[in-house]
Amino acid sequence: MKKIVLISVVLLMSVSLMFAQGADEKETADSETYPSGDISFIIPNSAGGGNDLTTRALIPGLQRETGVNVVPLNQGESGGAIAAQNVMNAKPDGLTFYFNSQTLILMPYGGMPSIDLTQFQPVAQVVEDTGVIYVKNDSPYQTIEDLMETVKTETLKVGHNGNGKLWHLAAMQLDNAISADFQYVAYTAGGSPMLTALAAGEIDLCIENAAGGRSMVESGLVRPLASLGSNRLEVFDVPTMVETGVDLVFPVWRGVFTKAGVSEDILNQMDEFFGATVESPEFVEYATNNGLPVRYRDHKEFTEFVNKEIGVYEDLMKNL
Amino acid sequence: MFDFSLYTAGLPLFGFSTIIGLLGGTLTGIVIGALPGLSAMMAVSILVPLTYGMDPVVAILMLLGVYSGANYAGSISATLVNIPGTPSAVMTTLDAYPMAKKGKAGLAIGLATMSSAIGGFFSVIVLSMLSPVIARFALQFTSLEKLSIAIFGISIMAFISKGSTLKGLVAGVFGLLVATIGFDPNTSILRFSFGSIYLNSGINFTAAMIGLFGMTEIMLTIENRKQKQNRQEIQKVKDTFACFRYFKSVVGNLIRSSVIGVIVGAIPGAGGTIGSIISYAQQKKISKEPEKMGTGAVEGIVAAEAANNACTGGAMTTLLSLGIPGDAVTGILMGAFIIHGLQPGPNLFNTNFDLVSAIFIGMFLINILILVLGLFGAPYFAKLLNFPRHFLNTGIMVLCVVGTFGVQNSMFDVKVMVVFAVIGFIFTKLEIPRAPIVLALILGTMMEENLRRWLSLANGDYLGYFFECSSKTPIAPIVLAITVFTLISPLFKKKPIISEDALEEYEEMNKEHDK
């Protein structure tokens, strides 16, 4: 019921927004009056997923900061392609926000060549998560060193969440960093079936984030060996790869984007909004409960970071 | 020591909203089920979108209430107007209607309520005892086992679907083909998307379901509107409690029928309809007065109703422990789980322990509700039978469109829904069953994914890897052998899984309704 009310509200709002903007085009990019109307926050996933919940945790704080309504729009169809398309077609007025992780960067390579990354202006990074290397609980590899020793002589089977997807790239980076010769096995249905297969002994290792593997670790089915972050995790007492002497950091970031072309003034205003929002009680509570490490980068840092990441992934995708 | 936490962990989840969800769901299910032509499948598929904004626990329990409630309430119109409210009540009409004609409509509905509730109880007990065990076992399943179970599910579904096996296969293969649209699960290369980004991740399952079962159903009733609404004299429903006087004499029957129901429910593709047909036929075989069955016999009602409601628990057992829907309705329920971020399957017992526990407790409560609401409310539900259909059709059509749009705020999905409604309509006209499409859509994805993964794991040495996998657990070869056996058995002996008599009776019933 709530959903239907929400949909009708959203519909009404988008219709009224259309009229409001049609009447006065000039007003849209003015930093004095920003935000001149309600903000739509596009979520490239259906309701209930990680991105959706994170975005919804940002919204209360954002509404207080901006003083306007922030309307979440779930557009999960076609693996987020439609959502990205809608951002590209939006006006550069700063009234359309979009939430995503590096999944956005991977889209042009993953069968969606129409997605033009230059159309996305990074606004704020809010979360920096990372991957954890998991093995079966009674696996012969007790430590990450055992694993690194074995890969010199044996071909291990590594699970990932689909060709060219996040954990596939993480595994490829690990493969390069420890000079392993992995056999890649795709589990496109997601992290849970992949970890179940790991527990059943179908694969030797897999990479997932800490939140995804927590319940399986707690029930004693799988075991974390190391994390791919720059700092140690709070949830698992395992070393980072850097600690073990391997130069490998695989940050999984999530953040907010808008349509490119927004003036620098407005972007600076956005920095203020998001800087305060990531410290809002709603967001902090959400992040703590879900074991998500909060990491804020303002639009300048985030743009620089995203551009660096694009370079990294371009190289990786070439080797795919 | 026996660990009771699985049966108590869900208790804290039973807040006010959960109870309201359960009650509302069961009541809605009964109302929809009581209306002829609106099946449990339709009830669940059009109500799934309404649950998006809800807490997952409330949403799932509400849908389970709808499922069980609708399954039971088919008996109300079966008794009063000789039309099964849901397809699974078809065997109930055989005895309940004659009994009502004798002026004992209340007793007939009472018996149906009692048997449904007891069948339901029994199936929940089986569900809560067996599914954790199966799930623990299933955690060891690798791609090969999952693949063989999916193949088994798809073949058996075509084999036992009502009408011709060939037509069941046609529907199944159609579902399999649709399931291949979108990204290839192994290489992430696009297939059959025709350059449209809307088809990148394939056909949305919920949209297809609402089309096939919600919209198609409306089209069929509109087409049949010449067929005058059954404005026949509806018997007064009173004395529903009289059924308990017969309890002692039908205990054996109740247990037997419940067991049949649970087993049939657990077979992928076989639902309440088949369960009650088999149970009814079985009862007739061992009855002391078989000639009375079909003329208003107590045992007939009991056998049919206990079995069709016992199917719910059986179907839920495979859904929760293996992630494989036992029938089309649980297929739609599976979609609802996924929408709420829950992946049914053995891992659910680890990741959402309290939810699984809440499902057990909730299904138990639902059956109590069926008993209470059924016995006290039957006279009121009976009045629903005169509700004008055109209002109902309009309302459901709105729900279909809004609900489909709500899945992912997509107009494209609404178009998909309409296309599938037309496909469903054409299929029905060609007497091709629709249920295998649902299962093929779900099992097809599962089958392909596991097949491709298994092939890539084998590294080219397929036979060697098959033996290597089979030596660890012999499940895959056993399941595959059963599948082959079921598929080739008709070649050797023409003996349908459902006995001839029951099938004949069933077909006669169908003909009567088609008139």
Interface residues (C-beta under 8 A of the other chain):
Chain A: M1 K2 K3 I4 L6 I7 V10 S46 A47 G48 G49 L73 N74 Q75 G76 E77 S78 G79 A81 I82 Q85 G110 G111 M112 S114 K157 G162 N163 G164 K165 Q183 V185 A186 Y187 T188 A189 G190 S192 P193 L195 T196 A197 A199 A200 G201 E202 S215 M216 S219 L221
Chain B: P49 L50 Y52 G53 M54 P56 L139 Q140 F141 T142 S143 F183 P185 N186 T187 S188 I189 L190 I197 Y198 L199 N200 S201 N204 I339 H340 G341 Q343 G345 P346 N347 N350 T351 V402 F405 G406 V407 Q408 N409 S410 F412 D413 E449 R452 R453 S456 L457 N459
